[in-house]
Amino acid sequence: MSNKSPRSFFTKPFTHFAPPGQRIMRSVVSVWLCMVVYVLRGMRGEPFYSIIAALQCVQPYSSNMLSEGKDRIIGTLIGAFWGSAILFFELLPEGGSFRTTVLFYILLGIFSGLVMYSTVLLGIAQYALFAAVVFLGIAMYHIEDANPYIHVFYRTLETIIGVGVAIVVNSVHLPRVRDKETLFVSGIDYVLFREDRELSRYTKVELNRFLDEGMQFSVSTRQTPATVREILSEVNLRLPIIAMDGAVLYDLHSMKYVRTEKIEPDLVRLITDFLHSEGMPFFVNTVQDNLLVIYFKDYKDLILEEVKDAYHDGAPHEPLYEHALSKSAYLSMARLYRKKRISPYRNYVRTNAEITEDVVYILAIDHSENIDRLHEKLMAQPWADRCRTNFDTFDCEEGEKILRIYTAGANRTAMLEQLRRYVGAPRTVTFGSDPGECDVLIVDAAHGRMVKELKKRYAPVSLKGWRNIIHM
């Protein structure tokens, strides 16, 4: 990954900004409807409060909307109760003297604490904020009204109106026919990710909404399951994912490898002997008992600690390695190790033992030109047809490149077929950034492009979906 700092708000082109999303548009409609209700009521009441309630209840997910609406209504009722009690028993002093004003402020704070504490005693502390806001609105601004109970009534009514408007607005949708049989599979890098390698809020919200509706969706990536967990932690993936460029099928929920394509032990020896002869340090990635275990050779702490120039400028007292190591390679390897070792989903083991069993892939990292030369030599080996390789710059510094070596039988197409059979889907639709390797080509990952293309295929607008116009 590049060291370049992300572009600031002022340096981004205007094309970076996406158009307003559904939540904004639904909020606009909610404001209009609250004012329409106000007019239909003969312009009685205080529509400001219904608008506030509606805006707070218009949420990306229906569950959030209902929870927010319940919080607003119950909190309002609690605050209105305490406000009415204070008014009825005349517990707050009135008058303009300094002493009266000071006493008013002191009691106001005490009663505010009492309102919030009452929610704690009742086991409904989540309503404390709304209750306190409503209480303060009554006590501070309407205590001297001729009939303050009118405000209490309207305050409660306006909240209920606002919540009702939000529920109606959130429940109305275009008529869509949802395809819950097709298996949709997307790449991650430059497909789901934006240029800054972060999921847009639109992408997260829409994907999670589709998944909640029952869409069959997964991802296919060259990254490890550990990396997918980290970068897609806010997406509720339910199906197994295709990871390690098709070498494994992994279930994120059960944390089990459903299927793996491992390198044969004799081929592992050939590959590692070749890398040793080239002075290229490497990681051996294995899957053992549903754990990702990553082995690397003991380089006398050259990998684990900050590398001292003395190790390279002068001859060491004892031979550290039978071949001259690439300085740039183990510097890159050390940096990658220090970055990745903190993950609870990776298990790094330093060893001098020969690891040949349960190997899924072998990884080397170095400057791009060095990796290219290494790859050229690798492909010239007599056993090269038994391998499959790919390159990657994810997690790399400027000018670095990662080389991964798999068994020839490990590929995403074959693993996609395994996933299709596993979920029982009659067909698949894939989204990617490489022409000829996917059904739907995503040229620009900005503005949630992939999710928009997915929506066209998963839930196209059709009059056949008229039954789905109203749903939570």
N, C-alpha and C positions, 0 to 999 in steps of 0.2 A: 504494500500500500504506500502511496506517495506520502512524502513529508509535507507536501504543500498544504498550507492552511486553507480551510474552507472559505469560500467566498462569502463576504458579508452581505447584509441586506442591500447596501448601497452599491455593491459591485455586481449583483446578479442582474441579468437582463430581465426585462418585464415579461418575456416569454416563459420565465421560470414559474411564474405565479399561475396557479390553477384557477378556473372560474369558480364562483360560489357553489358550495355543495348543497346537498339536500337539506341539511340541518338549517342552514342560513335561509334558504327559500321557505322552508316550513315555518321558521320563526317569523318571517315577514308576513306570511298568511295568517299566522296566529295573532299578530298585532292587529291586522285588519279585522279579523273576526271578533276579537274582544271589543273593538270600537263599534262594530255592527251591533253586537249584543247590547252595548251601552246605549246606542241610539234607539234600538227597539224597546228598551226599558224606559223610554222617555227621558233619557239623559239623567237618570237618577243613579246615585252611587259614586264610586271612585274607581274608574277603569284602570288607573295606574296600577293598582294592586293585582287586578286580573291579568294585566299584561306581564307584570313581573313573574307571577306564578306560571303563566303559559311559557314564557321564555326559559324558565328554569326547568320545566318539565319536558320541553322538546329535546329529546336525547337520541343519540345514535342507535341505541338498542331499546327494544320494547320493555325489557325487564328493568332497565335503568329508569325509563320514563314512569312506569308504574310505581317503582320504589320512591322516586322523587315526588310524584304526585301524592302518594300516601304520607310522606314526610311533611309536605307542605300543609295538607289538610289537618292532620293530627296536631302538628305544631301550632297551626293557627287556632284550633279549638282550645288547646291548652293555654296559649297566650291570651285568647279572648276571655277565657274563664277567669284567669288571674286579674286581667284588666278590669273585668266587671266587678270582681270581688273588691278590688281596691277602690273603685268608684262607689260601690254600694256602702261600704263601711267608712268611706271618707278618710282613708288612712294616710293620704298625702295632703300636706297643708297647702292652702292657697293664700295668696297675698303677695305684695310687692316689696316687703321689707327685706333687709339684708339677712336678718336672722331666719326669716321664713324661707328665703331662697336657699340658704345653706342647708337648713334642715330638709328641704325638699330634695336637694341633690343627694344628701346622705341616705335618706330613706329610699330614693330611687335606685341607688346602687344596691342597697340591702335587698329590696324586693326583687330586683333583677336576678340576684344570686339565688333567692328563694325559688323563683320560677324555674331556673335551670336545675337546682338541686331537687326539686319535686320530680322532675323527669328521671333523675338518677334513682330516687327512691322507688319510683314506679317501674323501674327497669326499662325505660324508654329514653335513654339518654341521647339517642340519635336525633330526637326531636327538640333538643334543648335550644339550638340556635334559632329555629323558626319561632319557637314559643317566646323566647326573649325579645326577638324583633317585633313581634305583634304586640306584646305587652308594652314595650317602650313606646311604640307608635301611639298606643292609647293613652298611656300615662303622661307622656311628655307634651303631646299636642292637642289632646281633646278633653283633658280633665276639666277645663273651664267652659266647655260647650254647654249650651242650654240643655241639650239632651245627648250626652256622650254615648248612651247606649245605642243610638242610631248608627254611630260610627262602628261600634263593636259588631252590630249586625251586618252592616255593609262590608266591613273588612273580611268577615268570615264568608259572606256570600261571594265577594269578588274572587277570593282564593279558589272557591269551588268552581266558579265559572272559568277561571283561567286554567285550572287543571282539566276540566271537561273539554275546553277548546283544544288543549294540547293533545289529549287522547284522541279526539276526532281527527285532528290534522295528522297525527302520527299514524293513524289507522287507515288512511286513504292512500291507495297506490294505483299506479297504472295497471291495466289488465295484463298479466304476464303468465306464460305457461312455463313451469319449471321442469327442467330435465334432470330428474334425480337418478337416472339410470346410467348415463354416460359418466365415465371416469375422466375427470379433467386433471391434467398434470402440467405444472409450470416449472420452468427453470427459475433460478434465484438471481444469480449475478446478471445485471443488465436486463433483467426481465421484470422481476418484482421490485428490485432496488432502483432507486433514483440515482442520479449522478453522484450524490454524496453518500451513497450506500446506506441509506436509511429508508425504511418504509414510510410512505406518506400516510397521513392520518386517514385519508380517503381509502387507501388500499386496505389498511387494517380494519376499518369499520365495515366496508363492503364485504371483504372476505369473511369476516366473522359472522356477518349477517347471513351470507349464503350458507356457511357451514352450519349455523343454527337451524336453517331451513331444511337441512338434510342433503345438501350438495355433496357429491363424492369428489373430493379434491385432495391432491397430494402435490409434493414437490420432488424434483429430480435435480441433483446437484453433484458436483465433484467434491464438495466439502464433506467433512465427517458429521455424524449425527450430533456430536458435541457442539460443533459450530452452528448447525441448524437450530439447536436448542437455544443458543445464545442470540442469534440474529432474528429468529422468528418466535421469540418468547411471548409476544403479544398476539399471535395468531393461533387459534384453537384447532390445530391440526388433529384430526381423529384417525385418519388412515395411516398405514405404514408409509415411510418415505424411502425414495431411492437415493442412496447416498454413496459417497466414495466413487462417483462416476459409474455407477451401475454394479459395483462390487458387492454391495450389501442392500438388503431390504430391512428397514429398522422400524420397529413399533415404538413411538415416543412415549406412549402411555404405559405399556408393560415393561418398557426399557429392555426389550429383547430383540435380538437379530432374527428375523423371520427366515432369512436366507442369506448365505454368503458364498462368494466365488473366491476361493483361496488359491494362492500360487503353490504349485507343487514343490515339495522340499528340494528336489534336485535342481529345479530352476532357480529357487531362492539362492542356493549355493553359487550357481553360475553368475547370477546378477551381483551378489555381494562380493564375490571374488573379483569381478570386473571393476566394481566401484573402488575396492581396496587398491587395485593396481593403478587406478587413475588418481589415487590420493584424495578421493571424494568422500567426506563423511556423510552419513545418511541416517534416517530414522526407519526402523522396521515396524510397521503398524500391523498389529495382530488383534484378532478377536478371540478371547478366551472366556468361556463361561459367561457370555453376554457382557463382557467388559472389553473396552478398548484399551489395550496395553501396548505402549510404544517403547521399543527398545532402542538404545543407541550405545555405541562402543565407549568404553572408558578411555578418554583421551587425557588422563592425568589432570583432570579439572580444567582442561582447556575449553571445554564446552560449557561447564557449569559456572565458572567464575569469569570475571573480567579478564580478557586476554592481554597479557603483558607482552610488549614488543620484544622483551628479552628472549622470549621463547622462539622468536623468529630470527632475530638479528644475530644471535649467538648459538652455537651448538649446545643442546641440552646435555646434562651430565649422563643421562641414560636414554636410550632410544625410546621415544614415546610411541612410535608407530613404525611398521616395517616399510612404509612408503612415505614420501614427503607429502604431507597434507597440504591441501589448498588453503592458504591463509584466509582468503576472502570467503571461502565456503564455510569454514567452521566459525568465522565471525557471524555470518548470516544465520548459521544453524544455532549458535548461542543466543542470538537475539530472538529468533523464533521460539526457541525453547523457553526463554524467560517470559515471553508473552503468553504462551499457551499453558504452561505448567500450573497456573493458578486455577484452571478450570477443574471443577469436581468431577467432570465427565471424562477426563483424560488421566491415564495412569502411566507416568514415565518411569522407566527402569533403566539404570545404567549398568551395563554388564559387558564382560569380555567373552561370554559364552556364545557359541554359534546358535543363532535362532533361525530355524527352518520350518517349524510347524505353525499352522494356523495363521500364516502370513497373508494379509489381504492386499497390501501394497507397500512399496518402498519409496521413500521421499528423499530427494536431494534438493538443496537450495544454494544458489550462488549467483554471481553476476550473469546477466542474460547471455553474454557472448560465451562464457565458460560452460553454461548449461547447454547451449546450442552445440558446442564442440563435443561435449560429453555425449549428447544424444546422437550425434552423427556417428561416433565411434560405437555406441551401443547398437545402433541399427545395422552396423557392419558385422556384428557377431553372428556365428552360424546358428545360434539358437534364438535369434531376435524375433523370428516369426511366432514364437511361443509367448511373446510379450505384447502388451499394448501400453502405450505411453500417452500422457497429456501434459500440457504446460498450464501454468496458472500464475497470476500475479496478485491474487487475493492474499492479504496479510504480508505482502512484500514491501520492502523499501524501494525507493527510486532506483531503477536499474537492475533490480533483482528479478529472478524468475525461479519458479518451483517446477521440478520434474517429478512426476509420479509414474511408477512402473507397476502395472497390473498383469495378471494372467490374460491371455488373449480372449478367453471366454467371458471376461467381465465387461459388460457394456450396458448402457442405459436401455437400449431397445429390448434386449432380452429380459432385463429385469422389469421393464414396463409390462411385458407380457405376463410375467410371473405375478405382478401386482394386480393386473386385470383379472386373472384367474382367481387370485386370492379374495378379491372383493366381489367377484361374480358379475362384473360389468360387461355388457354386450359389446361395448365399443369404447374407444379412448379418443380424446382430443388433447394435443400437446401444444404448449406455448414455449417459444424459445427465441434466441437471438441469432442463431446460426442458420442461414438459408439452406433449405434442403433437408434439415434434420428435425423439423417440427411441422405441425399442421398449421399453426398460426405464428407468423413471424412478427416479433415485437422489435421494431427498429429503434424506438425511443421509449425508455422506461419512465420518463417524466410524466407527471400529472396522472398517475395511476392508469397508464395506457393498457397494461395487461388486464387489469380488473375490468376496464370498460369493454375490452374485447371478450372477456370471459362472460360478462353480463349479457352480451348480445346472444351468446350461444346457450348459456344456462337458463336465462329467463328472458326470452325475447317477448316484446310487446305483441299481444295478439288478443283479438276479441274472444278467442276460445278460453281465455283466462279470466272471464268476467267474474267468476266466483271469487277470485283473489283480489278484487278491488278493495274490499274491506277486510283487513286482518291486522292483528296486533304485531 
